[in-house]
Amino acid sequence: MEAHRRPLMDRTLPLLTEGYAWLPNRMRDSTDSVVRTRLLGKPALAVRGPEAVRFFYDEGHVHRQGAVPAPVLDTLFGQGAVHTLDGEAHRVRKELFLPLLDPGRVAGLTEHVTAAWDEAVRSWSERPRVVLFDEAGVVLTRGVCRWAGLPAEAVDVEPLARDLIAMVDGFATPGPRHLRARRARARQEARTARLIADVRSGAVAAPADSVLDRVARHRDAPDGPLDAGTAAVELLNVLRPTVAVSWFVAFAAHALHRRPAHRERLRSGDGAFATAFAHEVRRFYPFAPFLGGRTVTELTWHGASVPAGGILLLDVYGQNHDEKLWGDPYVFRPERFLHRPPDPDELIPQGGGDAATGHRCPGERITVGLLESLAVRLARLEYTVPEQDLRIPLRRIPTRPRSGFAVTGVRGP
């Protein structure tokens, strides 16, 4: 029997125990950056590299419908979300999100978030201890809700921040974190659906062309307006990824603590370095371990094959730490992005391909813009880092510094 036809062992349990190292461990002995395995009972093919990114995002190869496991839909994305659509349905739904890529809109969101950060800093100086991960979640929630046009009376910021963080924190793990994520999503979908219904009835006024207004009015031609539940899912798919920048804020604080020399350059207002720093935080620190899609037909990559209805995986963490691409992948070095912008098929912390036409996260530009500005503000803060557990466990998905990065004696610039 040919090697690529041999029965495969299911590797779902090792994924739960190895975390981010699961695919890189299997790629280590591969000369072609391809691995055949079995995941969730299905045959799977894992690939890595810029050419593999283009292969993965070819719609003739992979569909998202039916590919995202129910536990992920019920926590991270929501049932019926844009992430589950293909072809024309995906393009029509994505028209709801593409205006968010406009530089003016990104700048507007950044202004709201940085204003919320500056407000929060004034209170941090009065507190004996501040956990940056938690506080970033509140800041980002307050800023994105104002930007999206949500009425202040409809938003209880701190509980909403906890729920949005929980949705991300529990999507990839069984147990209590996953149950918290499910409860958080159910709670916020119900509240957000009521808000959408109130906007449509005229009981609540949404600012013209705000995110809230756009979601309430969006039509999935020829199906008409989104039902209130799906509209709630998509509004949360604007709020949740923005608040997920909390992970990168904690990682930025970790990077500045380990490599304080970068602080002065950020403080100076060097915009190019702030952008490079943001890219390097996203490359160096782990967030998404891999991406997956359902194979439309039998696919072959570098001699390895997977049948139709199987799974094609893109090794995100492994590619962002591939020595062939980065030379010194386990060295935090923002300078690698100073002299050339990142190749979109090389740096893929939020997916690959084209955000305007494909499945790359349309919020990537927002993430970079927010992280640039918040990293500068973080560098300009004065604080003490007390003794704490700053380890970043690779078995935990998504991971972060164990302590959330606590600081004391905060003093604003």
SVG drawing of the C-alpha trace seen along z (x, -y; Angstrom):
<svg xmlns="http://www.w3.org/2000/svg" viewBox="-41 -63 60 65">
<polyline fill="none" stroke="black" stroke-width="0.4" points="0.0,0.0 1.3,-3.5 2.5,-5.5 -0.1,-8.2 -2.9,-5.6 -1.9,-4.0 -4.4,-4.3 -3.8,-7.3 -3.9,-7.6 -6.3,-10.2 -4.2,-13.0 -7.0,-15.0 -5.9,-14.1 -2.2,-15.0 -3.5,-18.4 -5.2,-19.0 -2.0,-18.2 0.6,-19.7 -1.1,-23.0 0.8,-25.2 3.6,-22.7 1.2,-20.1 1.7,-20.8 5.3,-22.0 6.2,-18.8 4.9,-16.8 6.4,-19.1 9.8,-18.8 10.7,-15.7 9.1,-16.8 11.4,-18.1 8.4,-19.5 6.5,-21.2 3.5,-18.9 2.1,-16.3 -0.7,-13.8 -2.7,-13.1 -6.2,-12.5 -8.1,-15.1 -11.6,-14.8 -12.0,-11.5 -11.2,-12.9 -8.1,-12.6 -6.2,-15.8 -3.3,-17.4 -1.3,-20.1 0.8,-22.6 3.1,-25.5 4.8,-28.2 3.9,-31.1 3.1,-28.8 1.0,-26.7 -0.9,-29.8 -2.0,-30.4 -3.0,-26.7 -5.0,-26.8 -6.9,-30.0 -7.9,-28.7 -11.7,-28.4 -11.5,-25.5 -9.6,-23.6 -11.3,-24.4 -14.8,-25.4 -15.5,-26.8 -19.1,-25.7 -19.2,-22.6 -15.5,-23.0 -15.6,-24.9 -16.4,-22.6 -19.6,-23.3 -17.8,-24.1 -15.9,-26.9 -19.0,-28.3 -20.8,-28.2 -18.1,-30.2 -15.8,-32.2 -17.7,-33.0 -21.4,-32.3 -23.8,-30.2 -24.3,-31.6 -21.2,-33.9 -19.4,-35.1 -16.6,-32.7 -18.8,-29.8 -19.8,-31.1 -18.3,-30.4 -18.4,-31.9 -20.9,-34.6 -22.6,-34.3 -19.3,-35.0 -18.6,-38.0 -22.0,-39.6 -21.8,-39.2 -18.2,-40.5 -19.4,-43.7 -20.7,-44.4 -17.1,-44.4 -15.0,-45.8 -15.7,-49.5 -14.0,-48.9 -10.7,-48.6 -11.0,-52.3 -8.1,-54.2 -10.4,-56.9 -12.5,-54.3 -9.4,-52.6 -8.2,-56.0 -11.6,-56.7 -11.5,-53.5 -8.0,-54.1 -9.0,-57.6 -11.9,-56.1 -9.7,-53.4 -6.8,-55.6 -9.1,-58.1 -10.5,-55.3 -7.0,-54.2 -6.1,-57.7 -9.2,-57.9 -8.3,-54.5 -4.7,-55.5 -5.9,-58.3 -7.6,-55.7 -4.8,-53.2 -2.5,-55.6 -4.9,-55.4 -4.9,-51.6 -2.2,-49.4 -2.1,-46.8 -3.4,-46.7 -3.5,-43.7 -2.9,-45.0 -4.7,-42.1 -7.9,-42.7 -7.7,-46.5 -7.0,-46.4 -10.2,-44.4 -12.2,-47.1 -10.5,-49.9 -11.0,-48.1 -14.6,-47.3 -15.4,-50.9 -13.6,-52.3 -15.1,-49.9 -18.6,-50.3 -18.4,-54.1 -17.0,-53.8 -19.6,-51.2 -22.4,-53.6 -23.8,-51.5 -25.8,-53.7 -24.2,-54.1 -27.4,-53.1 -27.3,-49.7 -23.7,-48.8 -22.5,-47.7 -18.9,-47.8 -17.2,-45.7 -19.5,-42.7 -19.5,-42.9 -15.7,-43.0 -15.6,-39.9 -17.9,-38.1 -16.1,-39.0 -12.8,-37.9 -14.4,-34.7 -15.6,-33.9 -12.0,-34.0 -10.5,-32.4 -12.6,-29.3 -13.0,-28.4 -10.2,-25.8 -10.4,-23.9 -12.8,-21.6 -13.9,-22.2 -14.8,-25.3 -13.3,-27.9 -15.3,-26.4 -18.5,-26.5 -17.9,-30.1 -17.4,-30.9 -20.7,-29.3 -22.6,-31.1 -21.0,-34.4 -21.9,-34.1 -25.5,-33.0 -25.9,-36.0 -24.5,-38.6 -26.2,-37.2 -29.6,-37.6 -28.8,-41.1 -27.4,-42.2 -30.4,-40.7 -32.7,-42.8 -30.7,-45.9 -30.9,-45.1 -34.6,-44.7 -34.9,-48.0 -32.9,-49.8 -35.1,-48.3 -38.3,-49.3 -37.1,-52.8 -37.0,-52.4 -33.2,-53.0 -31.5,-55.5 -28.3,-54.2 -25.9,-56.9 -26.0,-57.0 -23.6,-54.7 -22.2,-53.5 -21.4,-49.8 -24.7,-49.3 -26.6,-51.0 -24.9,-49.0 -25.5,-45.7 -29.1,-46.5 -29.6,-47.4 -27.4,-44.8 -29.1,-42.5 -27.9,-39.1 -29.2,-39.4 -31.4,-37.7 -32.4,-36.6 -33.2,-40.1 -32.2,-41.5 -30.3,-39.3 -32.5,-37.9 -31.9,-39.6 -29.9,-36.6 -27.5,-36.5 -27.2,-40.3 -26.2,-40.0 -23.6,-37.4 -22.0,-39.7 -22.1,-42.8 -20.3,-40.7 -17.8,-39.7 -16.8,-43.3 -16.6,-43.8 -15.0,-40.5 -11.9,-40.6 -11.3,-44.2 -11.3,-43.2 -9.1,-40.2 -6.3,-42.8 -6.0,-42.5 -3.9,-39.5 -1.5,-41.5 -1.4,-44.3 -0.3,-41.9 2.3,-40.4 3.6,-43.9 4.0,-44.6 5.9,-41.3 8.2,-42.2 9.0,-45.6 9.7,-44.0 12.1,-41.5 13.6,-43.9 13.4,-47.4 15.7,-48.9 12.7,-49.1 10.8,-51.4 12.8,-54.5 12.3,-54.1 8.5,-53.7 8.4,-56.7 10.1,-58.9 7.1,-58.6 8.9,-56.7 5.9,-55.6 7.8,-53.2 9.2,-51.4 5.8,-51.3 4.4,-49.5 7.4,-47.1 7.0,-46.5 3.3,-45.6 4.1,-43.2 6.8,-41.5 4.5,-41.1 2.0,-39.4 4.6,-37.2 6.6,-36.3 3.8,-35.6 1.4,-32.8 -2.3,-33.4 -4.0,-31.2 -2.2,-27.8 -3.6,-26.8 -6.5,-27.4 -8.6,-24.7 -11.0,-24.1 -13.0,-21.3 -11.5,-19.9 -13.8,-20.2 -12.0,-17.5 -9.1,-15.2 -6.0,-17.4 -2.3,-16.6 0.5,-18.8 4.1,-17.8 3.2,-14.2 0.8,-13.9 -2.9,-13.7 -6.2,-14.1 -9.6,-13.0 -12.6,-15.2 -14.4,-15.9 -11.2,-15.8 -9.4,-18.7 -6.7,-21.0 -4.8,-22.7 -2.5,-25.8 0.2,-25.8 0.0,-29.4 2.2,-29.2 4.8,-27.0 5.0,-29.4 5.4,-32.5 8.3,-30.6 9.8,-29.0 13.6,-29.4 13.5,-29.3 11.4,-32.5 12.7,-34.4 16.3,-33.2 16.1,-33.7 12.4,-33.1 12.7,-32.8 14.4,-36.2 12.1,-39.2 13.5,-41.7 11.1,-44.4 13.8,-45.6 13.1,-42.7 10.0,-44.7 11.6,-48.1 13.0,-47.8 10.2,-46.0 6.5,-45.5 5.6,-42.0 4.7,-39.7 1.0,-38.8 1.7,-35.2 4.6,-35.0 3.3,-36.7 -0.1,-35.1 -1.1,-35.6 -4.6,-36.5 -4.7,-34.3 -3.4,-34.7 -4.6,-35.7 -6.5,-38.9 -8.7,-40.4 -11.0,-42.2 -11.8,-39.1 -10.9,-36.0 -11.0,-34.7 -8.1,-36.7 -9.4,-38.6 -10.7,-42.0 -9.8,-43.3 -6.1,-42.8 -5.5,-46.4 -7.5,-47.4 -5.4,-45.1 -2.1,-46.6 -3.4,-50.2 -4.6,-49.7 -1.4,-47.8 0.8,-50.6 -0.9,-53.2 -1.3,-51.2 2.3,-50.0 3.5,-53.7 1.2,-54.6 2.4,-51.5 6.0,-52.5 5.3,-56.0 3.8,-54.7 5.9,-54.5 5.3,-51.5 6.9,-48.7 6.6,-45.0 6.3,-43.1 7.3,-39.4 4.7,-37.3 4.4,-34.3 5.1,-35.7 5.5,-32.4 3.5,-31.9 2.4,-28.2 2.3,-26.8 -0.1,-24.1 -2.8,-26.7 -4.8,-27.9 -5.1,-30.9 -2.2,-31.5 -1.0,-34.7 1.3,-35.6 0.0,-33.5 -0.4,-36.6 -2.0,-38.7 1.0,-41.1 0.4,-42.9 1.9,-46.3 2.1,-48.6 2.8,-52.3 1.4,-53.4 2.2,-56.9 1.0,-58.5 3.2,-60.5"/>
</svg>
